[in-house]
Amino acid sequence: MEIELVTFGKISELIPNQKIEVEASNTDELQTNLEQLFPNLASMKYKLALNKDIVQSTQELRNNDIIAIMPPFSGG
């Protein structure tokens, strides 16, 4: 399945925005795959967003989903 990765902050220095092929049916599997593809990601704190919604629990993936990988952030 093809997904689009969008990265922010320090993570964008490690992983460029791109479309990639993954063998993952849900966000937990995707996270494991991403940390294998990009080993530096495993040592960082980050959140995933699926189609602009922060992932709070495991979500199913579909072809052409957009995954944002975001470092910690604060709001005001």
VOTOR-115512 format. One line per field, with one value per atom (N, C-alpha, C): residue in three letters; chain; atom name; x, y, z. Coordinates in nm, 4 decimals, always signed. Layout:
REM VOTOR-115512
residu [Ala ...]
chaine [A ...]
atome [CA ...]
u [X ...]
v [Y ...]
w [Z ...]
END
This chain:
REM VOTOR-115512
residu [Met Met Met Glu Glu Glu Ile Ile Ile Glu Glu Glu Leu Leu Leu Val Val Val Thr Thr Thr Phe Phe Phe Gly Gly Gly Lys Lys Lys Ile Ile Ile Ser Ser Ser Glu Glu Glu Leu Leu Leu Ile Ile Ile Pro Pro Pro Asn Asn Asn Gln Gln Gln Lys Lys Lys Ile Ile Ile Glu Glu Glu Val Val Val Glu Glu Glu Ala Ala Ala Ser Ser Ser Asn Asn Asn Thr Thr Thr Asp Asp Asp Glu Glu Glu Leu Leu Leu Gln Gln Gln Thr Thr Thr Asn Asn Asn Leu Leu Leu Glu Glu Glu Gln Gln Gln Leu Leu Leu Phe Phe Phe Pro Pro Pro Asn Asn Asn Leu Leu Leu Ala Ala Ala Ser Ser Ser Met Met Met Lys Lys Lys Tyr Tyr Tyr Lys Lys Lys Leu Leu Leu Ala Ala Ala Leu Leu Leu Asn Asn Asn Lys Lys Lys Asp Asp Asp Ile Ile Ile Val Val Val Gln Gln Gln Ser Ser Ser Thr Thr Thr Gln Gln Gln Glu Glu Glu Leu Leu Leu Arg Arg Arg Asn Asn Asn Asn Asn Asn Asp Asp Asp Ile Ile Ile Ile Ile Ile Ala Ala Ala Ile Ile Ile Met Met Met Pro Pro Pro Pro Pro Pro Phe Phe Phe Ser Ser Ser Gly Gly Gly Gly Gly Gly]
chaine [A A A A A A A A A A A A A A A A A A A A A A A A A A A A A A A A A A A A A A A A A A A A A A A A A A A A A A A A A A A A A A A A A A A A A A A A A A A A A A A A A A A A A A A A A A A A A A A A A A A A A A A A A A A A A A A A A A A A A A A A A A A A A A A A A A A A A A A A A A A A A A A A A A A A A A A A A A A A A A A A A A A A A A A A A A A A A A A A A A A A A A A A A A A A A A A A A A A A A A A A A A A A A A A A A A A A A A A A A A A A A A A A A A A A]
atome [N CA C N CA C N CA C N CA C N CA C N CA C N CA C N CA C N CA C N CA C N CA C N CA C N CA C N CA C N CA C N CA C N CA C N CA C N CA C N CA C N CA C N CA C N CA C N CA C N CA C N CA C N CA C N CA C N CA C N CA C N CA C N CA C N CA C N CA C N CA C N CA C N CA C N CA C N CA C N CA C N CA C N CA C N CA C N CA C N CA C N CA C N CA C N CA C N CA C N CA C N CA C N CA C N CA C N CA C N CA C N CA C N CA C N CA C N CA C N CA C N CA C N CA C N CA C N CA C N CA C N CA C N CA C N CA C N CA C N CA C N CA C N CA C N CA C N CA C N CA C N CA C]
u [+0.0848 +0.0000 +0.0891 +0.0450 +0.1215 +0.0617 +0.1505 +0.1086 +0.1997 +0.1513 +0.2318 +0.2789 +0.4094 +0.4653 +0.4856 +0.4406 +0.4634 +0.5331 +0.6476 +0.7257 +0.7419 +0.7675 +0.7791 +0.8999 +0.9477 +1.0544 +1.1793 +1.2439 +1.3688 +1.3510 +1.2325 +1.2074 +1.2227 +1.1885 +1.2007 +1.3462 +1.4407 +1.5824 +1.6247 +1.5556 +1.5884 +1.5098 +1.3848 +1.2953 +1.2330 +1.2627 +1.1991 +1.0528 +0.9710 +0.8331 +0.8380 +0.7558 +0.7626 +0.6435 +0.6266 +0.5309 +0.6115 +0.5667 +0.6392 +0.5424 +0.5947 +0.5198 +0.5448 +0.4397 +0.4538 +0.3652 +0.4088 +0.3274 +0.2793 +0.1763 +0.1202 -0.0299 -0.1041 -0.2497 -0.3034 -0.2180 -0.2630 -0.1474 -0.1773 -0.0762 +0.0319 +0.0008 +0.1040 +0.2073 +0.1607 +0.2516 +0.3329 +0.2677 +0.3362 +0.4482 +0.4203 +0.5208 +0.6425 +0.6197 +0.7297 +0.8094 +0.7400 +0.8065 +0.8877 +0.8316 +0.9025 +1.0302 +1.0238 +1.1422 +1.2484 +1.2085 +1.3066 +1.3673 +1.2846 +1.3343 +1.4218 +1.3849 +1.4544 +1.4942 +1.6053 +1.6439 +1.6537 +1.6906 +1.6992 +1.5630 +1.4587 +1.3233 +1.2905 +1.3456 +1.3160 +1.3602 +1.4622 +1.5120 +1.4482 +1.3546 +1.2890 +1.1467 +1.1004 +0.9588 +0.8851 +0.7726 +0.6936 +0.5509 +0.4636 +0.3240 +0.2954 +0.2000 +0.1517 +0.0141 -0.0120 -0.1469 -0.1864 -0.3062 -0.3601 -0.4653 -0.4369 -0.5301 -0.5737 -0.4766 -0.4906 -0.5489 -0.5691 -0.6184 -0.5095 -0.4765 -0.3748 -0.4175 -0.3239 -0.3510 -0.3413 -0.4529 -0.4571 -0.4512 -0.5007 -0.4992 -0.4837 -0.4662 -0.4429 -0.5560 -0.5168 -0.6136 -0.5791 -0.6801 -0.6587 -0.6073 -0.5230 -0.4696 -0.5346 -0.5429 -0.5929 -0.4927 -0.4965 -0.4088 -0.4263 -0.3162 -0.3118 -0.3439 -0.3410 -0.3539 -0.2346 -0.2535 -0.1461 -0.1118 +0.0155 +0.0643 +0.1590 +0.1289 +0.2190 +0.2965 +0.4271 +0.5129 +0.5598 +0.5172 +0.5395 +0.6175 +0.7151 +0.7851 +0.6939 +0.7345 +0.6526 +0.6306 +0.5140 +0.4838 +0.3978 +0.3958 +0.3108 +0.2271 +0.1177 +0.0285 -0.0050 -0.0681 -0.1006 -0.2325]
v [-0.1167 +0.0000 +0.1226 +0.2268 +0.3507 +0.4523 +0.5163 +0.6250 +0.7440 +0.8603 +0.9815 +1.0205 +1.0455 +1.0912 +1.2417 +1.3095 +1.4521 +1.4682 +1.5356 +1.5463 +1.6913 +1.7110 +1.8455 +1.8531 +1.9754 +2.0000 +1.9188 +1.8747 +1.8004 +1.6698 +1.6137 +1.4886 +1.5093 +1.6284 +1.6530 +1.6566 +1.6746 +1.6667 +1.5212 +1.4270 +1.2848 +1.2149 +1.2569 +1.1902 +1.2965 +1.2929 +1.3897 +1.3519 +1.4514 +1.4237 +1.3358 +1.2321 +1.1383 +1.0440 +0.9768 +0.8660 +0.7389 +0.6457 +0.5199 +0.4029 +0.2896 +0.1637 +0.0982 +0.0580 -0.0092 -0.1328 -0.2264 -0.3448 -0.3339 -0.2557 -0.2344 -0.2167 -0.2786 -0.2662 -0.1657 -0.1251 -0.0292 +0.0600 +0.1589 +0.2574 +0.1992 +0.0980 +0.0351 -0.0358 -0.1102 -0.1771 -0.0749 +0.0330 +0.1376 +0.1988 +0.2272 +0.2866 +0.1937 +0.0667 -0.0305 -0.0291 -0.0293 -0.0269 +0.1009 +0.2147 +0.3417 +0.3436 +0.2895 +0.2882 +0.1917 +0.0922 +0.0044 +0.0730 +0.1432 +0.2150 +0.3342 +0.4020 +0.5226 +0.5042 +0.4343 +0.3975 +0.5156 +0.6336 +0.7499 +0.7879 +0.7520 +0.7829 +0.7085 +0.5888 +0.5069 +0.5732 +0.6588 +0.7229 +0.8594 +0.8987 +1.0292 +1.0138 +1.1191 +1.1251 +1.1918 +1.1327 +1.1879 +1.1361 +1.2023 +1.1608 +1.1395 +1.0530 +1.0332 +1.0968 +1.1482 +1.1931 +1.1204 +1.0717 +1.0015 +1.0902 +1.1353 +1.2237 +1.3412 +1.4057 +1.5277 +1.5073 +1.3833 +1.3554 +1.2841 +1.3376 +1.2764 +1.1334 +1.0411 +0.9003 +0.8800 +0.8431 +0.8179 +0.6687 +0.5885 +0.4424 +0.3844 +0.2555 +0.1907 +0.2214 +0.2627 +0.2938 +0.2122 +0.1727 +0.0993 +0.1955 +0.1439 +0.2232 +0.1828 +0.2806 +0.2558 +0.3130 +0.2617 +0.3117 +0.4631 +0.5331 +0.6783 +0.7601 +0.6997 +0.7783 +0.8720 +0.9787 +1.0732 +1.0614 +1.0330 +1.0201 +1.1356 +1.2125 +1.3178 +1.2640 +1.2901 +1.2511 +1.3810 +1.4023 +1.5315 +1.5165 +1.6056 +1.6056 +1.6631 +1.6547 +1.7146 +1.8633 +1.9109 +2.0527 +2.0995 +2.2280 +2.2848 +2.3948 +2.4209 +2.5237 +2.6237 +2.7262 +2.8283 +2.8926]
w [+0.0000 +0.0000 +0.0000 -0.0656 -0.0715 +0.0254 +0.1030 +0.1912 +0.1678 +0.2053 +0.1952 +0.3349 +0.3476 +0.4742 +0.4686 +0.5731 +0.5887 +0.7230 +0.7235 +0.8465 +0.8877 +1.0167 +1.0729 +1.1652 +1.1855 +1.2823 +1.2528 +1.3587 +1.3484 +1.2687 +1.2727 +1.2005 +1.0498 +1.0009 +0.8565 +0.8116 +0.9054 +0.8705 +0.8481 +0.9118 +0.9000 +0.7902 +0.7732 +0.6786 +0.5876 +0.4602 +0.3703 +0.3454 +0.3153 +0.2755 +0.1513 +0.1484 +0.0379 +0.0375 -0.0739 -0.0815 -0.0721 +0.0126 +0.0287 +0.0234 -0.0123 -0.0089 +0.1258 +0.1945 +0.3236 +0.3267 +0.4083 +0.4342 +0.5780 +0.5970 +0.7302 +0.7145 +0.8035 +0.7954 +0.8964 +0.9930 +1.0934 +1.1372 +1.2184 +1.2575 +1.3478 +1.4278 +1.5108 +1.4235 +1.3248 +1.2325 +1.1534 +1.1131 +1.0386 +1.1226 +1.2484 +1.3362 +1.3473 +1.3630 +1.3693 +1.2390 +1.1260 +0.9956 +0.9757 +1.0155 +1.0005 +1.0831 +1.2044 +1.2905 +1.2381 +1.1608 +1.0958 +0.9735 +0.8975 +0.7796 +0.8167 +0.9248 +0.9700 +1.1163 +1.1424 +1.2795 +1.3772 +1.3301 +1.4197 +1.4775 +1.4088 +1.4553 +1.5846 +1.6016 +1.7198 +1.8494 +1.8434 +1.9652 +1.9898 +1.9047 +1.9177 +1.9715 +2.0369 +2.0743 +1.9587 +1.9226 +1.8129 +1.8211 +1.7486 +1.7343 +1.5871 +1.5604 +1.4238 +1.4105 +1.2939 +1.2590 +1.1317 +1.1274 +1.0108 +0.9478 +0.8262 +0.7547 +0.8418 +0.9047 +0.9849 +1.1244 +1.1676 +1.3026 +1.3818 +1.5010 +1.5864 +1.6194 +1.6081 +1.6375 +1.7885 +1.8511 +1.9951 +2.0256 +1.9331 +1.9470 +1.8062 +1.7981 +1.6689 +1.5707 +1.4498 +1.3442 +1.2202 +1.1475 +1.0227 +0.9145 +0.8269 +0.7167 +0.5857 +0.4949 +0.3601 +0.2607 +0.1403 +0.0354 +0.0198 +0.0016 -0.0197 +0.1049 +0.2233 +0.3461 +0.3591 +0.4349 +0.4628 +0.6105 +0.6372 +0.7736 +0.8024 +0.9042 +0.9496 +1.0693 +1.0704 +1.1815 +1.2450 +1.3710 +1.4362 +1.5649 +1.5859 +1.7143 +1.8224 +1.9496 +2.0554 +2.0279 +2.0624 +2.0437 +2.1598 +2.1791 +2.2835 +2.2237 +2.2835 +2.2326 +2.3405 +2.3006 +2.3980 +2.3675]
END
